[in-house]
Structures are given as C-alpha cells and as structure tokens.
Amino acid sequence: MLIGRRKPLTAAQQFINLRSNPVSQGTGRLRGGVITWRYSASPSPLSRAYGIRIDFKQGGVPRIFVEAPDLHVLAGERRIPHLYQQTPPRLCLYLPRIFEWQSWMRLDLTIVPWTALWLFYFEEWLVSDDWKGGGMHPGDNDNEEAV
C-alpha cells in the first residue's frame, strides 16, 4: 500500500452519505454496488427547483442528469453548453481524463455542490447566452472523454 493513498469509498458509503446530508436529501436505491439517487436542487433562493438524478457504479464515475424541468424547453431549444450529452441532459461537472473526481471523494460533498453551481451558471446562461462557468466544454478538446 502506498503511503498517502486514499481508499475508494464503497457504493454503500456513498449512499449513506447522500442519505444523511440535508443538501442531498432525497430518495434512492442501492443494489449490487450501483446507486441511483434523486433529489431536488436549487442554485439560489430565487431559483426554481430542479430534479436531479445521480447514477453511480462503484469503481466508476458519477453521471448526473437533470430530469425536470426540461432544460431544452428552458433554453428555447438552443444547444446547451457544458453537457456530456444533450438528451437526456448529462451535466459536465469534471474532467474524467485528468481525474478531477476520484473514487475517494464523497458524492454529497463534491457532485452535489458542483451540480448546484452548474445550475447557477445555466440560469445565468439562459439570460446572457454566455457560459460564465469556465471549464472545458466536452468536444473542445478532441482527447476529452464523455464517460
């Protein structure tokens, strides 16, 4: 074992953390090392609520989807920036190839707040048509993985 190497969290640990954190309060299922977690997120007190789904398989990377409201309707059918896929909208929150998210990180302390931040920039983009959230859009770099 390498000194300083962090041990990956199990799907069960991630599930318990999601369930016990008031920010990610919702409902979910844990079976065979696979989590499906649904919760409501609002990027600011004046924002609408969004139905979020996290799909996570132990040993893999989390996949985050906005289930409601329909982001494409809100966007007036414009192509939404900073998504790994347009339909269903799968949020681009981290760059997998440079390991911005790692298996020792807690979903409730990383993915959940990153999702709220993405939604904040999405709502700002709806008005300005300029993505101010920074980062690299999938497809900006031919080597970027859309996992």
Residue frames relative to the residue before (quaternion, step in Angstrom):
aa qw qx qy qz dx dy dz
M 1.0000 0.0000 0.0000 0.0000 0.00 0.00 0.00
L 0.4046 -0.7095 0.5280 0.2325 3.53 -0.97 0.90
I 0.4641 -0.6560 0.5146 0.2990 3.55 -1.01 0.82
G 0.7987 0.2736 -0.2175 0.4898 3.56 -0.90 0.91
R 0.5379 0.6101 -0.4176 0.4051 3.58 1.23 -0.08
R 0.3272 -0.7641 0.5274 0.1759 3.56 -0.82 1.00
K 0.4404 -0.6969 0.5116 0.2424 3.50 -1.07 0.84
P 0.4841 -0.6623 0.4775 0.3146 3.63 -0.87 0.87
L 0.4359 -0.6611 0.5401 0.2849 3.54 -1.16 0.65
T 0.4494 -0.6673 0.5167 0.2926 3.55 -1.08 0.67
A 0.6457 -0.4949 0.3977 0.4242 3.56 -1.26 0.28
A 0.6264 0.5389 -0.3381 0.4504 3.60 1.03 -0.74
Q 0.6475 0.5024 -0.3182 0.4766 3.60 0.98 -0.79
Q 0.6400 0.5158 -0.3218 0.4699 3.58 0.97 -0.85
F 0.6424 0.5364 -0.3119 0.4498 3.57 0.96 -0.91
I 0.6644 0.4965 -0.2994 0.4715 3.58 0.89 -0.93
N 0.6526 0.5107 -0.3161 0.4619 3.59 0.97 -0.83
L 0.6451 0.5089 -0.3229 0.4697 3.61 0.94 -0.83
R 0.6865 0.5038 -0.2759 0.4459 3.55 0.92 -0.97
S 0.7506 0.4227 -0.2277 0.4540 3.59 0.96 -0.79
N 0.6167 0.5341 -0.3577 0.4544 3.62 1.20 -0.23
P 0.4358 -0.7232 0.4611 0.2727 3.65 -0.61 1.04
V 0.6087 0.5675 -0.3603 0.4216 3.62 1.09 -0.55
S 0.7642 0.3087 -0.1767 0.5380 3.59 1.07 -0.69
Q 0.2288 0.8056 -0.5170 0.1772 3.57 1.22 0.43
G 0.3127 0.7348 -0.5489 0.2472 3.54 -0.77 1.04
T 0.5129 -0.6024 0.4910 0.3646 3.53 -1.13 -0.70
G 0.0647 0.8186 -0.5678 0.0576 3.49 -1.13 0.57
R 0.3192 -0.7096 0.5982 0.1918 3.44 -1.44 0.00
L 0.0851 -0.7635 0.6392 0.0358 3.52 -1.10 0.82
R 0.1931 0.7687 -0.5857 0.1695 3.56 -0.64 1.15
G 0.8696 -0.0065 -0.0067 0.4936 3.53 -0.88 0.98
G 0.7098 -0.4629 0.2607 0.4626 3.58 0.99 0.80
V 0.6326 0.4969 -0.3312 0.4931 3.58 1.27 0.28
I 0.1574 -0.7806 0.6023 0.0567 3.55 -0.91 1.03
T 0.0196 -0.7010 0.7106 0.0575 3.47 -1.25 0.70
W 0.0098 0.8159 -0.5735 0.0723 3.56 -0.57 1.20
R 0.0818 -0.7865 0.6117 0.0230 3.58 -0.91 0.97
Y 0.1195 0.7687 -0.6193 0.1066 3.52 -1.02 0.90
S 0.4490 -0.6630 0.5289 0.2813 3.53 -1.32 0.19
A 0.0651 -0.7967 0.6009 0.0056 3.56 -0.96 0.92
S 0.0466 -0.7633 0.6442 0.0142 3.51 -1.13 0.76
P 0.3824 -0.7773 0.4473 0.2225 3.61 -0.54 1.11
S 0.7899 0.0383 -0.0410 0.6107 3.60 1.20 -0.30
P 0.6618 -0.5156 0.3494 0.4173 3.60 -1.18 0.33
L 0.7135 0.4366 -0.2591 0.4828 3.61 1.14 -0.50
S 0.5541 0.6353 -0.3710 0.3894 3.58 1.30 -0.09
R 0.5621 -0.5546 0.4866 0.3738 3.50 -1.35 0.29
A 0.4811 -0.6202 0.5238 0.3309 3.56 -1.29 0.23
Y 0.1896 -0.7682 0.6059 0.0820 3.53 -1.10 0.84
G 0.3550 -0.7055 0.5734 0.2181 3.54 -1.05 0.80
I 0.0925 -0.8191 0.5660 -0.0131 3.56 -0.52 1.23
R 0.0968 -0.7618 0.6368 0.0690 3.55 -1.15 0.71
I 0.1378 -0.7508 0.6420 0.0711 3.52 -0.99 0.94
D 0.0928 -0.7520 0.6510 0.0454 3.54 -0.91 1.00
F 0.0895 0.8077 -0.5727 0.1081 3.55 -0.71 1.06
K 0.1092 -0.7605 0.6382 0.0477 3.52 -0.95 0.97
Q 0.5350 -0.6379 0.4471 0.3270 3.54 -0.84 1.02
G 0.7782 0.2745 -0.2400 0.5114 3.54 -0.84 1.04
G 0.6844 0.4439 -0.2718 0.5106 3.57 1.31 -0.18
V 0.5390 -0.5784 0.4804 0.3797 3.51 -1.26 -0.48
P 0.5310 -0.6338 0.4457 0.3430 3.60 -1.08 0.60
R 0.1801 -0.7385 0.6416 0.1025 3.53 -1.20 0.72
I 0.1328 -0.8221 0.5535 0.0124 3.55 -0.71 1.13
F 0.0664 -0.8061 0.5874 -0.0271 3.55 -0.82 1.10
V 0.2826 -0.6942 0.6264 0.2142 3.55 -1.19 0.60
E 0.2154 -0.8141 0.5315 0.0908 3.56 -0.52 1.21
A 0.7930 -0.0500 0.0498 0.6052 3.59 1.11 -0.62
P 0.5432 -0.2299 -0.8067 0.0368 1.53 -1.99 1.47
D 0.6709 -0.4776 0.3750 0.4257 3.55 -1.32 0.12
L 0.3683 -0.7649 0.4864 0.2064 3.58 -0.42 1.23
H 0.6323 0.5443 -0.3391 0.4346 3.59 1.06 -0.67
V 0.6124 0.5144 -0.3453 0.4910 3.58 1.09 -0.63
L 0.6544 0.5083 -0.3111 0.4654 3.59 0.91 -0.90
A 0.7053 0.4654 -0.2505 0.4725 3.58 1.05 -0.82
G 0.4306 -0.7090 0.4622 0.3135 3.57 1.24 -0.01
E 0.6483 -0.5561 0.2824 0.4367 3.54 1.13 0.81
R 0.3951 0.6791 -0.5099 0.3502 3.63 1.21 0.37
R 0.5347 -0.5799 0.4927 0.3675 3.56 -1.20 0.48
I 0.3309 -0.7666 0.5240 0.1679 3.55 -0.70 1.13
P 0.3670 -0.7394 0.5169 0.2267 3.60 -0.79 0.96
H 0.8342 0.2951 -0.1907 0.4251 3.48 -1.40 0.23
L 0.4970 0.5830 -0.4726 0.4356 3.54 0.92 1.02
Y 0.4564 -0.6420 0.5323 0.3102 3.57 -1.17 0.55
Q 0.7748 -0.0237 0.0065 0.6318 3.55 1.15 -0.61
Q 0.5063 -0.6791 0.4562 0.2726 3.53 -1.11 0.78
T 0.8210 0.0916 -0.0092 0.5635 3.59 0.92 -0.90
P 0.4621 -0.3898 -0.7573 0.2469 1.51 -0.96 2.29
P 0.6313 -0.5619 0.3594 0.3958 3.59 -1.10 0.58
R 0.0482 -0.7872 0.6143 -0.0263 3.56 -0.59 1.24
L 0.3823 -0.7871 0.4472 0.1855 3.53 -0.42 1.30
C 0.3018 -0.7034 0.6180 0.1793 3.52 -1.15 0.79
L 0.0127 0.8387 -0.5398 0.0713 3.56 -0.23 1.31
Y 0.7920 0.0677 0.0026 0.6067 3.58 1.20 -0.45
L 0.4296 -0.6754 0.5343 0.2717 3.55 -1.29 0.38
P 0.3578 -0.7744 0.4777 0.2097 3.60 -0.32 1.21
R 0.6829 0.5239 -0.3190 0.3968 3.61 0.85 -0.84
I 0.7320 0.3286 -0.2529 0.5406 3.59 1.18 -0.25
F 0.4840 -0.7405 0.3813 0.2683 3.55 1.30 0.53
E 0.1431 0.8036 -0.5588 0.1466 3.58 0.85 0.97
W 0.7290 0.2240 -0.1796 0.6213 3.56 1.21 -0.51
Q 0.0554 -0.8049 0.5908 -0.0001 3.56 -0.91 0.94
S 0.6579 -0.5858 0.3293 0.3400 3.53 -1.17 0.66
W 0.6208 0.5189 -0.3659 0.4599 3.62 1.17 -0.17
M 0.5711 0.6022 -0.3756 0.4124 3.59 1.29 -0.22
R 0.4385 -0.6840 0.5182 0.2672 3.55 -1.10 0.72
L 0.5005 -0.6608 0.4773 0.2915 3.56 -0.91 0.95
D 0.6860 0.5040 -0.2931 0.4354 3.58 0.90 -0.90
L 0.7306 0.4039 -0.2370 0.4970 3.61 1.16 -0.47
T 0.7251 0.3548 -0.2354 0.5412 3.61 1.26 -0.11
I 0.7681 0.3891 -0.2144 0.4612 3.55 0.34 -1.25
V 0.6567 0.5218 -0.3236 0.4379 3.61 0.89 -0.85
P 0.7146 0.3983 -0.2892 0.4970 3.68 0.75 -0.83
W 0.6064 0.5433 -0.3658 0.4509 3.63 1.07 -0.62
T 0.6210 0.5348 -0.3355 0.4646 3.58 1.10 -0.69
A 0.6470 0.5068 -0.3196 0.4715 3.60 0.93 -0.85
L 0.6488 0.5085 -0.3146 0.4707 3.58 1.00 -0.77
W 0.6184 0.5294 -0.3375 0.4727 3.60 1.01 -0.81
L 0.6622 0.5065 -0.3021 0.4623 3.59 0.92 -0.91
F 0.5987 0.5498 -0.3537 0.4628 3.60 1.06 -0.71
Y 0.7067 0.4446 -0.2660 0.4819 3.59 0.83 -0.96
F 0.5872 0.5575 -0.3655 0.4591 3.59 1.12 -0.57
E 0.6781 0.4822 -0.3010 0.4658 3.58 0.86 -0.93
E 0.6333 0.5090 -0.3293 0.4810 3.59 1.04 -0.68
W 0.6308 0.5385 -0.3110 0.4641 3.59 1.05 -0.83
L 0.5873 0.5851 -0.3691 0.4200 3.60 1.04 -0.74
V 0.7192 0.4309 -0.2304 0.4940 3.58 1.05 -0.82
S 0.7949 0.3592 -0.1662 0.4598 3.58 0.80 -1.02
D 0.2727 -0.7653 0.5174 0.2688 3.59 1.19 -0.60
D 0.6277 0.4669 -0.3394 0.5224 3.58 1.22 0.57
W 0.3138 -0.7577 0.5402 0.1888 3.61 -0.58 1.15
K 0.1147 -0.8310 0.5440 0.0175 3.57 -0.46 1.23
G 0.4870 0.7033 -0.4005 0.3284 3.56 1.30 0.13
G 0.4458 -0.7024 0.4555 0.3169 3.58 1.24 -0.03
G 0.5619 0.6180 -0.4424 0.3266 3.51 -1.23 -0.47
M 0.4895 -0.6230 0.5222 0.3157 3.48 -1.38 -0.02
H 0.3644 -0.7233 0.5414 0.2256 3.56 -0.78 1.00
P 0.5336 -0.5899 0.4754 0.3759 3.60 -0.98 0.71
G 0.7466 0.3376 -0.2786 0.5010 3.54 -0.89 0.97
D 0.5470 0.6035 -0.4058 0.4146 3.63 1.22 -0.32
N 0.7604 0.2086 -0.1084 0.6054 3.54 1.18 -0.63
D 0.4668 -0.7165 0.4420 0.2710 3.57 -0.60 1.10
N 0.6791 0.4945 -0.2938 0.4560 3.59 1.15 -0.48
E 0.5013 0.6691 -0.4310 0.3394 3.63 1.20 -0.16
E 0.3278 -0.7391 0.5627 0.1720 3.52 -0.98 0.93
A 0.1833 -0.7292 0.6433 0.1444 3.54 -1.06 0.70
V 0.0092 -0.8437 0.5348 -0.0451 3.54 0.21 1.30
